[in-house]
Amino acid sequence: MPAAPSDKPLLRLRGLYSPRLLPVSLDLAAGECAAVMGPSGAGKSLLLRQVADLDPGHGEAELAGRPRSRMRGFEWRRQVMYCQAEAGWWEDQVAPHFADRAKAAAIMGRLGLPEDKLDALVNELSTGERQRLGLVRALALDPRVLLLDEPTAALDQAATARVEAELRRYLDGGAAILMVTHSADQAQRMARRSWRMEQGRLEPLWT
């Protein structure tokens, strides 16, 4: 299990809820990964979307002590970034989705993706390549918190190991991760704390 990070909260949730999500309160420290598990349809993705302020809801979230309610939506989502299992693409080609090609290529290399994938068409990529490139896109923007929804669902064991190594590198830089995963093994490898979501209710598995 990962070593304990700083105890100072980077992300703080207080009574965050929506019609299908019961109130959630938790803290994530800088350098910490926490996992949320549970069956499909239990509300795991709803939680991540609530934290990212993508869906209507109630309650408060804070980033390093700064309330979300005092920030513009785009400013919050730039720093607390939701990375869904299948990223959206607004251009036919891959390259226009990356502002800094060199930075993207460096991350891609660590994830086992050749730089020439940046010159490909999105529809030429495999599901696993699109999933990893979606993660590259998020990491290249240096958010302070990543909200990951099944980040390795389409990947084989070797690619999963590369992704997890890159996420540890990201955590070592003082960021935090809240990860939805169906893999108890992945939660054990990556997370210091874990919860189970059942019918919109979050219950601790280990802390």
N, CA and C atoms as a LAMMPS dump frame, in Angstrom:
ITEM: TIMESTEP
0
ITEM: NUMBER OF ATOMS
621
ITEM: BOX BOUNDS ff ff ff
-5.0000000000000000e+02 5.0000000000000000e+02
-5.0000000000000000e+02 5.0000000000000000e+02
-5.0000000000000000e+02 5.0000000000000000e+02
ITEM: ATOMS id mol type element x y z
1 1 1 N 0.846 -1.189 0
2 1 2 C 0 0 0
3 1 3 C 0.882 1.239 0
4 2 1 N 0.48 2.319 -0.726
5 2 2 C 1.305 3.514 -0.803
6 2 3 C 1.565 4.134 0.556
7 3 1 N 2.714 4.807 0.661
8 3 2 C 3.054 5.505 1.9
9 3 3 C 2.089 6.651 2.145
10 4 1 N 1.92 6.997 3.419
11 4 2 C 1.009 8.075 3.774
12 4 3 C 1.554 9.405 3.288
13 5 1 N 0.715 10.226 2.625
14 5 2 C 1.134 11.539 2.172
15 5 3 C 0.998 12.572 3.284
16 6 1 N 1.159 13.825 2.921
17 6 2 C 0.917 14.909 3.866
18 6 3 C -0.517 14.846 4.384
19 7 1 N -0.707 15.243 5.654
20 7 2 C -2.051 15.216 6.226
21 7 3 C -2.855 16.468 5.893
22 8 1 N -2.23 17.465 5.292
23 8 2 C -2.93 18.702 4.967
24 8 3 C -3.887 18.466 3.807
25 9 1 N -5.184 18.764 3.962
26 9 2 C -6.121 18.495 2.865
27 9 3 C -5.831 19.364 1.64
28 10 1 N -5.804 18.735 0.491
29 10 2 C -5.757 19.46 -0.764
30 10 3 C -7.171 19.618 -1.301
31 11 1 N -7.927 18.526 -1.281
32 11 2 C -9.333 18.545 -1.695
33 11 3 C -10.194 18.21 -0.486
34 12 1 N -11.212 19.003 -0.267
35 12 2 C -12.137 18.759 0.847
36 12 3 C -13.563 18.824 0.324
37 13 1 N -14.34 17.779 0.603
38 13 2 C -15.753 17.725 0.239
39 13 3 C -16.574 17.767 1.512
40 14 1 N -17.609 18.596 1.512
41 14 2 C -18.469 18.719 2.679
42 14 3 C -19.933 18.675 2.259
43 15 1 N -20.567 17.523 2.536
44 15 2 C -21.997 17.374 2.27
45 15 3 C -22.361 17.52 0.805
46 16 1 N -21.534 16.982 -0.078
47 16 2 C -21.799 17.079 -1.513
48 16 3 C -22.864 16.043 -1.881
49 17 1 N -23.959 16.49 -2.495
50 17 2 C -25.023 15.537 -2.822
51 17 3 C -25.85 16.03 -4.008
52 18 1 N -26.607 15.089 -4.562
53 18 2 C -27.54 15.353 -5.656
54 18 3 C -28.711 14.39 -5.481
55 19 1 N -29.733 14.457 -6.338
56 19 2 C -30.885 13.56 -6.152
57 19 3 C -30.532 12.072 -6.093
58 20 1 N -29.457 11.645 -6.753
59 20 2 C -29.085 10.223 -6.765
60 20 3 C -27.817 9.941 -5.977
61 21 1 N -27.339 10.936 -5.238
62 21 2 C -26.106 10.783 -4.475
63 21 3 C -26.323 11.312 -3.07
64 22 1 N -26.18 10.432 -2.069
65 22 2 C -26.321 10.849 -0.685
66 22 3 C -25.104 11.673 -0.27
67 23 1 N -25.241 12.538 0.755
68 23 2 C -24.166 13.472 1.105
69 23 3 C -22.815 12.784 1.328
70 24 1 N -21.791 13.359 0.714
71 24 2 C -20.42 12.852 0.807
72 24 3 C -19.531 13.923 1.416
73 25 1 N -18.782 13.532 2.442
74 25 2 C -17.775 14.401 3.045
75 25 3 C -16.481 13.612 3.171
76 26 1 N -15.41 14.139 2.611
77 26 2 C -14.102 13.482 2.72
78 26 3 C -13.011 14.495 2.413
79 27 1 N -11.797 14.154 2.836
80 27 2 C -10.615 14.964 2.556
81 27 3 C -9.607 14.125 1.784
82 28 1 N -8.891 14.767 0.861
83 28 2 C -7.766 14.139 0.174
84 28 3 C -6.544 15.019 0.386
85 29 1 N -5.469 14.417 0.841
86 29 2 C -4.231 15.158 1.061
87 29 3 C -3.41 15.213 -0.213
88 30 1 N -2.508 16.169 -0.292
89 30 2 C -1.538 16.214 -1.389
90 30 3 C -0.722 14.928 -1.379
91 31 1 N -0.587 14.308 -2.536
92 31 2 C 0.146 13.058 -2.647
93 31 3 C -0.68 11.819 -2.39
94 32 1 N -1.97 11.971 -2.162
95 32 2 C -2.831 10.825 -1.82
96 32 3 C -3.693 10.389 -2.993
97 33 1 N -3.802 9.073 -3.152
98 33 2 C -4.791 8.469 -4.043
99 33 3 C -5.809 7.737 -3.182
100 34 1 N -7.077 7.963 -3.453
101 34 2 C -8.156 7.244 -2.787
102 34 3 C -9.03 6.604 -3.854
103 35 1 N -9.59 5.448 -3.542
104 35 2 C -10.351 4.672 -4.525
105 35 3 C -11.808 4.546 -4.104
106 36 1 N -12.674 4.518 -5.108
107 36 2 C -14.098 4.265 -4.92
108 36 3 C -14.46 3.057 -5.772
109 37 1 N -15.029 2.039 -5.134
110 37 2 C -15.449 0.837 -5.839
111 37 3 C -16.943 0.629 -5.659
112 38 1 N -17.467 -0.373 -6.326
113 38 2 C -18.889 -0.662 -6.229
114 38 3 C -19.452 -1.082 -7.567
115 39 1 N -20.684 -1.604 -7.585
116 39 2 C -21.281 -2.106 -8.823
117 39 3 C -21.61 -0.988 -9.797
118 40 1 N -21.782 -1.362 -11.051
119 40 2 C -22.206 -0.399 -12.06
120 40 3 C -23.555 0.199 -11.681
121 41 1 N -23.694 1.498 -11.881
122 41 2 C -24.948 2.171 -11.57
123 41 3 C -25.098 2.567 -10.119
124 42 1 N -24.057 2.354 -9.299
125 42 2 C -24.159 2.657 -7.869
126 42 3 C -23.999 4.143 -7.573
127 43 1 N -23.438 4.909 -8.521
128 43 2 C -23.258 6.338 -8.309
129 43 3 C -21.814 6.797 -8.298
130 44 1 N -20.88 5.927 -8.675
131 44 2 C -19.464 6.282 -8.622
132 44 3 C -19.128 7.435 -9.567
133 45 1 N -19.574 7.321 -10.817
134 45 2 C -19.307 8.388 -11.778
135 45 3 C -20.065 9.659 -11.407
136 46 1 N -21.255 9.503 -10.838
137 46 2 C -22.008 10.669 -10.376
138 46 3 C -21.209 11.449 -9.34
139 47 1 N -20.533 10.725 -8.451
140 47 2 C -19.715 11.389 -7.442
141 47 3 C -18.608 12.197 -8.096
142 48 1 N -17.88 11.589 -9.039
143 48 2 C -16.799 12.309 -9.696
144 48 3 C -17.323 13.548 -10.419
145 49 1 N -18.459 13.424 -11.066
146 49 2 C -19.027 14.557 -11.784
147 49 3 C -19.485 15.65 -10.819
148 50 1 N -19.944 15.258 -9.648
149 50 2 C -20.301 16.253 -8.634
150 50 3 C -19.069 17.008 -8.155
151 51 1 N -17.995 16.266 -7.903
152 51 2 C -16.766 16.911 -7.446
153 51 3 C -16.256 17.882 -8.508
154 52 1 N -16.372 17.491 -9.777
155 52 2 C -15.895 18.338 -10.873
156 52 3 C -16.841 19.482 -11.199
157 53 1 N -17.99 19.532 -10.549
158 53 2 C -18.987 20.575 -10.789
159 53 3 C -19.524 20.516 -12.215
160 54 1 N -19.749 19.29 -12.686
161 54 2 C -20.29 19.094 -14.023
162 54 3 C -21.803 18.881 -14.022
163 55 1 N -22.369 18.482 -12.883
164 55 2 C -23.8 18.245 -12.755
165 55 3 C -24.36 19.107 -11.63
166 56 1 N -25.649 19.477 -11.709
167 56 2 C -26.259 20.235 -10.615
168 56 3 C -26.217 19.436 -9.315
169 57 1 N -25.964 20.112 -8.215
170 57 2 C -25.903 19.454 -6.915
171 57 3 C -25.785 20.469 -5.801
172 58 1 N -25.51 19.978 -4.606
173 58 2 C -25.461 20.819 -3.42
174 58 3 C -24.24 20.435 -2.591
175 59 1 N -23.938 21.272 -1.601
176 59 2 C -22.789 21.029 -0.746
177 59 3 C -21.606 21.866 -1.202
178 60 1 N -20.485 21.712 -0.502
179 60 2 C -19.312 22.53 -0.795
180 60 3 C -18.086 21.663 -1.02
181 61 1 N -17.235 22.138 -1.883
182 61 2 C -15.93 21.536 -2.117
183 61 3 C -14.887 22.634 -2.008
184 62 1 N -13.696 22.267 -1.544
185 62 2 C -12.605 23.225 -1.412
186 62 3 C -11.336 22.648 -2.024
187 63 1 N -10.548 23.513 -2.618
188 63 2 C -9.238 23.157 -3.131
189 63 3 C -8.203 23.984 -2.378
190 64 1 N -7.372 23.312 -1.588
191 64 2 C -6.355 23.986 -0.772
192 64 3 C -6.972 25.119 0.039
193 65 1 N -8.154 24.867 0.585
194 65 2 C -8.819 25.839 1.438
195 65 3 C -9.665 26.856 0.71
196 66 1 N -9.658 26.856 -0.601
197 66 2 C -10.445 27.831 -1.377
198 66 3 C -11.767 27.2 -1.801
199 67 1 N -12.909 27.775 -1.378
200 67 2 C -14.205 27.178 -1.707
201 67 3 C -14.494 27.202 -3.201
202 68 1 N -15.058 26.124 -3.685
203 68 2 C -15.461 26.056 -5.091
204 68 3 C -16.481 27.131 -5.43
205 69 1 N -17.34 27.454 -4.464
206 69 2 C -18.39 28.441 -4.698
207 69 3 C -17.83 29.833 -4.983
208 70 1 N -16.558 30.042 -4.676
209 70 2 C -15.932 31.345 -4.934
210 70 3 C -15.039 31.324 -6.172
211 71 1 N -15.149 30.262 -6.936
212 71 2 C -14.363 30.135 -8.157
213 71 3 C -15.307 29.976 -9.344
214 72 1 N -14.854 30.421 -10.508
215 72 2 C -15.608 30.173 -11.728
216 72 3 C -15.503 28.696 -12.093
217 73 1 N -16.545 28.204 -12.757
218 73 2 C -16.586 26.781 -13.067
219 73 3 C -15.37 26.308 -13.839
220 74 1 N -14.975 27.049 -14.87
221 74 2 C -13.841 26.605 -15.692
222 74 3 C -12.548 26.634 -14.887
223 75 1 N -12.448 27.579 -13.936
224 75 2 C -11.244 27.663 -13.118
225 75 3 C -11.138 26.447 -12.2
226 76 1 N -12.264 26.054 -11.613
227 76 2 C -12.279 24.861 -10.763
228 76 3 C -11.937 23.617 -11.574
229 77 1 N -12.595 23.45 -12.717
230 77 2 C -12.413 22.227 -13.507
231 77 3 C -11.036 22.151 -14.156
232 78 1 N -10.365 23.28 -14.277
233 78 2 C -8.992 23.27 -14.779
234 78 3 C -8.027 22.689 -13.744
235 79 1 N -8.382 22.827 -12.465
236 79 2 C -7.518 22.354 -11.381
237 79 3 C -8 21.045 -10.763
238 80 1 N -9.295 20.794 -10.824
239 80 2 C -9.893 19.547 -10.339
240 80 3 C -10.531 18.893 -11.556
241 81 1 N -9.774 18.036 -12.215
242 81 2 C -10.109 17.612 -13.571
243 81 3 C -10.684 16.202 -13.618
244 82 1 N -11.833 16.093 -14.259
245 82 2 C -12.505 14.807 -14.452
246 82 3 C -11.985 14.165 -15.734
247 83 1 N -11.532 12.94 -15.613
248 83 2 C -11.013 12.183 -16.755
249 83 3 C -11.857 10.92 -16.892
250 84 1 N -12.802 10.946 -17.826
251 84 2 C -13.714 9.815 -17.967
252 84 3 C -13.048 8.672 -18.715
253 85 1 N -13.67 7.501 -18.621
254 85 2 C -13.073 6.304 -19.208
255 85 3 C -12.848 6.465 -20.71
256 86 1 N -13.772 7.082 -21.394
257 86 2 C -13.639 7.346 -22.833
258 86 3 C -13.686 8.842 -23.033
259 87 1 N -12.531 9.446 -23.27
260 87 2 C -12.43 10.9 -23.398
261 87 3 C -13.182 11.385 -24.632
262 88 1 N -13.662 12.613 -24.564
263 88 2 C -14.28 13.241 -25.724
264 88 3 C -13.214 13.844 -26.636
265 89 1 N -13.5 13.862 -27.917
266 89 2 C -12.57 14.414 -28.919
267 89 3 C -13.346 15.358 -29.816
268 90 1 N -12.835 16.568 -30.014
269 90 2 C -13.566 17.576 -30.791
270 90 3 C -12.931 17.845 -32.15
271 91 1 N -11.782 17.232 -32.417
272 91 2 C -11.128 17.325 -33.727
273 91 3 C -10.924 15.92 -34.277
274 92 1 N -10.85 15.814 -35.601
275 92 2 C -10.627 14.508 -36.221
276 92 3 C -9.226 13.982 -35.933
277 93 1 N -8.249 14.878 -35.886
278 93 2 C -6.873 14.486 -35.631
279 93 3 C -6.543 14.588 -34.143
280 94 1 N -5.54 13.831 -33.716
281 94 2 C -5.147 13.802 -32.311
282 94 3 C -4.418 15.078 -31.908
283 95 1 N -3.47 15.527 -32.727
284 95 2 C -2.549 16.604 -32.359
285 95 3 C -3.225 17.885 -31.858
286 96 1 N -4.321 18.358 -32.476
287 96 2 C -4.906 19.623 -32.02
288 96 3 C -5.413 19.603 -30.571
289 97 1 N -5.5 18.429 -29.969
290 97 2 C -5.969 18.333 -28.593
291 97 3 C -4.851 18.601 -27.584
292 98 1 N -3.631 18.847 -28.066
293 98 2 C -2.482 19.029 -27.187
294 98 3 C -1.791 20.351 -27.51
295 99 1 N -1.704 21.219 -26.513
296 99 2 C -1.07 22.522 -26.716
297 99 3 C 0.45 22.417 -26.751
298 100 1 N 1.01 21.453 -26.03
299 100 2 C 2.464 21.301 -25.913
300 100 3 C 2.835 19.895 -26.382
301 101 1 N 3.257 19.797 -27.641
302 101 2 C 3.546 18.481 -28.223
303 101 3 C 4.667 17.773 -27.477
304 102 1 N 5.735 18.511 -27.134
305 102 2 C 6.879 17.884 -26.472
306 102 3 C 6.475 17.312 -25.115
307 103 1 N 5.682 18.053 -24.383
308 103 2 C 5.237 17.58 -23.07
309 103 3 C 4.354 16.348 -23.22
310 104 1 N 3.434 16.395 -24.186
311 104 2 C 2.565 15.246 -24.427
312 104 3 C 3.383 14.031 -24.83
313 105 1 N 4.371 14.23 -25.713
314 105 2 C 5.18 13.115 -26.195
315 105 3 C 5.966 12.469 -25.061
316 106 1 N 6.439 13.277 -24.122
317 106 2 C 7.19 12.724 -22.996
318 106 3 C 6.306 11.823 -22.14
319 107 1 N 5.085 12.267 -21.88
320 107 2 C 4.153 11.443 -21.097
321 107 3 C 3.775 10.198 -21.883
322 108 1 N 3.511 10.368 -23.159
323 108 2 C 3.164 9.228 -24.005
324 108 3 C 4.253 8.165 -23.983
325 109 1 N 5.499 8.595 -24.054
326 109 2 C 6.595 7.634 -24.032
327 109 3 C 6.591 6.783 -22.781
328 110 1 N 6.295 7.414 -21.65
329 110 2 C 6.244 6.654 -20.388
330 110 3 C 5.049 5.717 -20.346
331 111 1 N 4.025 6.01 -21.15
332 111 2 C 2.845 5.143 -21.207
333 111 3 C 2.915 4.137 -22.35
334 112 1 N 4.044 4.088 -23.043
335 112 2 C 4.207 3.108 -24.117
336 112 3 C 3.546 3.495 -25.419
337 113 1 N 3.312 4.784 -25.636
338 113 2 C 2.696 5.266 -26.872
339 113 3 C 3.729 6.012 -27.701
340 114 1 N 3.94 5.662 -28.96
341 114 2 C 4.887 6.387 -29.807
342 114 3 C 4.364 7.782 -30.146
343 115 1 N 5.289 8.718 -30.335
344 115 2 C 4.899 10.104 -30.6
345 115 3 C 4.072 10.231 -31.877
346 116 1 N 4.294 9.344 -32.845
347 116 2 C 3.561 9.488 -34.11
348 116 3 C 2.055 9.265 -33.961
349 117 1 N 1.61 8.78 -32.797
350 117 2 C 0.169 8.686 -32.547
351 117 3 C -0.468 10.075 -32.514
352 118 1 N 0.327 11.103 -32.24
353 118 2 C -0.198 12.47 -32.269
354 118 3 C -0.61 12.882 -33.679
355 119 1 N -0.041 12.247 -34.691
356 119 2 C -0.344 12.585 -36.078
357 119 3 C -1.454 11.714 -36.659
358 120 1 N -1.999 10.84 -35.841
359 120 2 C -3.05 9.928 -36.303
360 120 3 C -4.419 10.604 -36.253
361 121 1 N -5.379 9.971 -36.914
362 121 2 C -6.778 10.353 -36.746
363 121 3 C -7.324 9.641 -35.517
364 122 1 N -8.22 10.318 -34.813
365 122 2 C -8.783 9.726 -33.6
366 122 3 C -9.426 8.379 -33.9
367 123 1 N -10.117 8.279 -35.035
368 123 2 C -10.819 7.025 -35.34
369 123 3 C -9.887 5.899 -35.767
370 124 1 N -8.591 6.196 -35.904
371 124 2 C -7.607 5.155 -36.206
372 124 3 C -7.045 4.507 -34.942
373 125 1 N -7.32 5.116 -33.798
374 125 2 C -6.758 4.631 -32.539
375 125 3 C -7.585 3.486 -31.971
376 126 1 N -6.918 2.599 -31.257
377 126 2 C -7.636 1.562 -30.52
378 126 3 C -8.284 2.181 -29.285
379 127 1 N -9.188 1.432 -28.668
380 127 2 C -9.834 1.921 -27.449
381 127 3 C -8.799 2.2 -26.37
382 128 1 N -7.822 1.305 -26.213
383 128 2 C -6.796 1.494 -25.201
384 128 3 C -5.919 2.697 -25.485
385 129 1 N -5.606 2.948 -26.772
386 129 2 C -4.812 4.126 -27.132
387 129 3 C -5.586 5.406 -26.825
388 130 1 N -6.861 5.417 -27.159
389 130 2 C -7.675 6.603 -26.846
390 130 3 C -7.741 6.83 -25.344
391 131 1 N -7.862 5.753 -24.582
392 131 2 C -7.938 5.899 -23.132
393 131 3 C -6.647 6.493 -22.574
394 132 1 N -5.514 5.982 -23.024
395 132 2 C -4.234 6.516 -22.541
396 132 3 C -4.01 7.953 -23.007
397 133 1 N -4.395 8.268 -24.231
398 133 2 C -4.226 9.631 -24.728
399 133 3 C -5.139 10.609 -23.989
400 134 1 N -6.31 10.15 -23.58
401 134 2 C -7.164 10.995 -22.752
402 134 3 C -6.497 11.33 -21.43
403 135 1 N -5.813 10.346 -20.862
404 135 2 C -5.08 10.583 -19.619
405 135 3 C -3.895 11.52 -19.862
406 136 1 N -3.194 11.321 -20.974
407 136 2 C -2.088 12.226 -21.32
408 136 3 C -2.597 13.659 -21.415
409 137 1 N -3.731 13.825 -22.06
410 137 2 C -4.304 15.17 -22.217
411 137 3 C -4.544 15.826 -20.871
412 138 1 N -5.052 15.058 -19.922
413 138 2 C -5.303 15.594 -18.586
414 138 3 C -3.996 15.892 -17.858
415 139 1 N -3.071 14.953 -17.856
416 139 2 C -1.816 15.131 -17.135
417 139 3 C -1.001 16.297 -17.687
418 140 1 N -1.073 16.517 -18.99
419 140 2 C -0.297 17.589 -19.613
420 140 3 C -0.759 18.969 -19.153
421 141 1 N -1.952 19.062 -18.604
422 141 2 C -2.479 20.338 -18.12
423 141 3 C -2.146 20.59 -16.644
424 142 1 N -1.495 19.632 -16.005
425 142 2 C -1.036 19.779 -14.617
426 142 3 C -2.142 20.175 -13.634
427 143 1 N -3.253 19.462 -13.616
428 143 2 C -4.271 19.76 -12.605
429 143 3 C -3.761 19.388 -11.214
430 144 1 N -4.34 19.98 -10.194
431 144 2 C -3.918 19.668 -8.827
432 144 3 C -4.599 18.412 -8.308
433 145 1 N -5.782 18.107 -8.849
434 145 2 C -6.522 16.889 -8.484
435 145 3 C -7.027 16.235 -9.762
436 146 1 N -6.859 14.919 -9.863
437 146 2 C -7.418 14.156 -10.97
438 146 3 C -8.553 13.287 -10.451
439 147 1 N -9.673 13.328 -11.148
440 147 2 C -10.825 12.486 -10.862
441 147 3 C -10.89 11.449 -11.981
442 148 1 N -10.441 10.241 -11.696
443 148 2 C -10.257 9.227 -12.724
444 148 3 C -11.376 8.199 -12.688
445 149 1 N -12.038 8.023 -13.828
446 149 2 C -13.143 7.078 -13.942
447 149 3 C -12.676 5.872 -14.744
448 150 1 N -12.327 4.792 -14.036
449 150 2 C -11.859 3.553 -14.673
450 150 3 C -10.703 3.828 -15.639
451 151 1 N -9.571 4.35 -15.14
452 151 2 C -8.501 4.8 -16.034
453 151 3 C -7.785 3.712 -16.801
454 152 1 N -7.942 2.445 -16.403
455 152 2 C -7.252 1.361 -17.105
456 152 3 C -8.218 0.274 -17.57
457 153 1 N -9.497 0.603 -17.691
458 153 2 C -10.505 -0.408 -18.009
459 153 3 C -10.243 -1.106 -19.339
460 154 1 N -9.662 -0.401 -20.306
461 154 2 C -9.458 -0.978 -21.637
462 154 3 C -8.034 -1.462 -21.86
463 155 1 N -7.232 -1.541 -20.79
464 155 2 C -5.807 -1.804 -20.959
465 155 3 C -5.405 -3.195 -20.472
466 156 1 N -4.344 -3.736 -21.086
467 156 2 C -3.796 -5.001 -20.628
468 156 3 C -2.899 -4.765 -19.409
469 157 1 N -2.349 -5.836 -18.874
470 157 2 C -1.586 -5.738 -17.631
471 157 3 C -0.359 -4.834 -17.774
472 158 1 N 0.354 -4.95 -18.884
473 158 2 C 1.569 -4.153 -19.069
474 158 3 C 1.24 -2.667 -19.179
475 159 1 N 0.205 -2.349 -19.957
476 159 2 C -0.185 -0.94 -20.101
477 159 3 C -0.726 -0.391 -18.792
478 160 1 N -1.449 -1.213 -18.053
479 160 2 C -1.952 -0.781 -16.74
480 160 3 C -0.795 -0.44 -15.811
481 161 1 N 0.24 -1.253 -15.817
482 161 2 C 1.396 -0.993 -14.965
483 161 3 C 2.057 0.334 -15.326
484 162 1 N 2.143 0.636 -16.616
485 162 2 C 2.726 1.912 -17.048
486 162 3 C 1.871 3.089 -16.58
487 163 1 N 0.561 2.948 -16.711
488 163 2 C -0.339 4.021 -16.267
489 163 3 C -0.204 4.237 -14.766
490 164 1 N -0.185 3.165 -14.007
491 164 2 C -0.082 3.307 -12.555
492 164 3 C 1.242 3.943 -12.155
493 165 1 N 2.321 3.602 -12.856
494 165 2 C 3.613 4.231 -12.565
495 165 3 C 3.565 5.726 -12.849
496 166 1 N 2.901 6.111 -13.929
497 166 2 C 2.782 7.534 -14.259
498 166 3 C 1.915 8.267 -13.239
499 167 1 N 0.885 7.616 -12.758
500 167 2 C 0.039 8.231 -11.739
501 167 3 C 0.804 8.406 -10.427
502 168 1 N 1.654 7.458 -10.092
503 168 2 C 2.485 7.632 -8.887
504 168 3 C 3.445 8.808 -9.065
505 169 1 N 3.969 8.963 -10.247
506 169 2 C 4.839 10.099 -10.549
507 169 3 C 4.077 11.408 -10.348
508 170 1 N 2.854 11.431 -10.815
509 170 2 C 1.99 12.608 -10.663
510 170 3 C 1.721 12.891 -9.181
511 171 1 N 1.43 11.85 -8.415
512 171 2 C 1.188 12.026 -6.978
513 171 3 C 2.435 12.541 -6.265
514 172 1 N 3.6 12.075 -6.682
515 172 2 C 4.847 12.508 -6.055
516 172 3 C 5.082 14.005 -6.229
517 173 1 N 4.42 14.603 -7.213
518 173 2 C 4.53 16.036 -7.427
519 173 3 C 3.608 16.852 -6.541
520 174 1 N 2.852 16.184 -5.65
521 174 2 C 2.005 16.897 -4.707
522 174 3 C 0.55 17.012 -5.119
523 175 1 N 0.148 16.27 -6.129
524 175 2 C -1.247 16.265 -6.55
525 175 3 C -2.026 15.208 -5.767
526 176 1 N -3.306 15.056 -6.084
527 176 2 C -4.153 14.041 -5.445
528 176 3 C -5.033 13.394 -6.505
529 177 1 N -5.445 12.161 -6.234
530 177 2 C -6.282 11.401 -7.167
531 177 3 C -7.456 10.793 -6.406
532 178 1 N -8.648 10.975 -6.95
533 178 2 C -9.818 10.218 -6.522
534 178 3 C -10.189 9.329 -7.7
535 179 1 N -10.068 8.015 -7.51
536 179 2 C -10.165 7.056 -8.606
537 179 3 C -11.341 6.111 -8.429
538 180 1 N -12.149 5.99 -9.474
539 180 2 C -13.165 4.953 -9.543
540 180 3 C -12.56 3.749 -10.246
541 181 1 N -12.658 2.586 -9.625
542 181 2 C -12.123 1.372 -10.237
543 181 3 C -12.969 0.173 -9.835
544 182 1 N -13.05 -0.796 -10.733
545 182 2 C -13.696 -2.073 -10.411
546 182 3 C -12.674 -3.095 -9.926
547 183 1 N -11.4 -2.72 -9.909
548 183 2 C -10.336 -3.653 -9.56
549 183 3 C -9.892 -3.458 -8.112
550 184 1 N -10.186 -4.446 -7.274
551 184 2 C -9.732 -4.375 -5.883
552 184 3 C -8.208 -4.417 -5.82
553 185 1 N -7.577 -5.146 -6.745
554 185 2 C -6.112 -5.196 -6.776
555 185 3 C -5.534 -3.823 -7.08
556 186 1 N -6.143 -3.124 -8.022
557 186 2 C -5.659 -1.782 -8.345
558 186 3 C -5.84 -0.837 -7.162
559 187 1 N -6.962 -0.935 -6.5
560 187 2 C -7.187 -0.098 -5.314
561 187 3 C -6.125 -0.371 -4.253
562 188 1 N -5.78 -1.627 -4.052
563 188 2 C -4.748 -1.978 -3.081
564 188 3 C -3.389 -1.421 -3.48
565 189 1 N -3.09 -1.47 -4.772
566 189 2 C -1.794 -0.979 -5.247
567 189 3 C -1.681 0.54 -5.159
568 190 1 N -2.761 1.226 -5.465
569 190 2 C -2.678 2.673 -5.664
570 190 3 C -3.183 3.512 -4.483
571 191 1 N -4.158 3.002 -3.757
572 191 2 C -4.892 3.861 -2.826
573 191 3 C -4.481 3.657 -1.372
574 192 1 N -4.465 4.746 -0.636
575 192 2 C -4.258 4.664 0.811
576 192 3 C -5.583 4.416 1.524
577 193 1 N -6.681 4.912 0.944
578 193 2 C -8.018 4.701 1.507
579 193 3 C -8.961 4.293 0.382
580 194 1 N -10.005 3.562 0.761
581 194 2 C -10.95 3.101 -0.239
582 194 3 C -12.362 3.098 0.319
583 195 1 N -13.327 3.403 -0.563
584 195 2 C -14.74 3.384 -0.201
585 195 3 C -15.5 2.498 -1.187
586 196 1 N -16.671 2.052 -0.755
587 196 2 C -17.583 1.326 -1.633
588 196 3 C -18.854 2.15 -1.782
589 197 1 N -19.306 2.281 -3.016
590 197 2 C -20.542 3 -3.309
591 197 3 C -21.662 1.996 -3.551
592 198 1 N -22.744 2.164 -2.823
593 198 2 C -23.935 1.32 -2.987
594 198 3 C -25.16 2.216 -2.988
595 199 1 N -25.892 2.231 -4.106
596 199 2 C -27.127 3 -4.229
597 199 3 C -26.935 4.447 -3.772
598 200 1 N -25.847 5.048 -4.227
599 200 2 C -25.604 6.452 -3.936
600 200 3 C -25.026 6.746 -2.577
601 201 1 N -24.746 5.715 -1.792
602 201 2 C -24.184 5.909 -0.448
603 201 3 C -22.734 5.437 -0.428
604 202 1 N -21.853 6.272 0.125
605 202 2 C -20.431 5.95 0.208
606 202 3 C -20.09 5.431 1.591
607 203 1 N -19.513 4.208 1.62
608 203 2 C -19.141 3.585 2.881
609 203 3 C -17.665 3.221 2.846
610 204 1 N -16.918 3.462 3.943
611 204 2 C -15.478 3.158 3.945
612 204 3 C -15.209 1.658 3.897
613 205 1 N -14.189 1.269 3.095
614 205 2 C -13.689 -0.107 3.087
615 205 3 C -12.434 -0.213 3.934
616 206 1 N -11.483 0.697 3.705
617 206 2 C -10.307 0.777 4.587
618 206 3 C -9.823 2.221 4.606
619 207 1 N -9.204 2.615 5.72
620 207 2 C -8.685 3.965 5.878
621 207 3 C -7.32 3.909 6.551
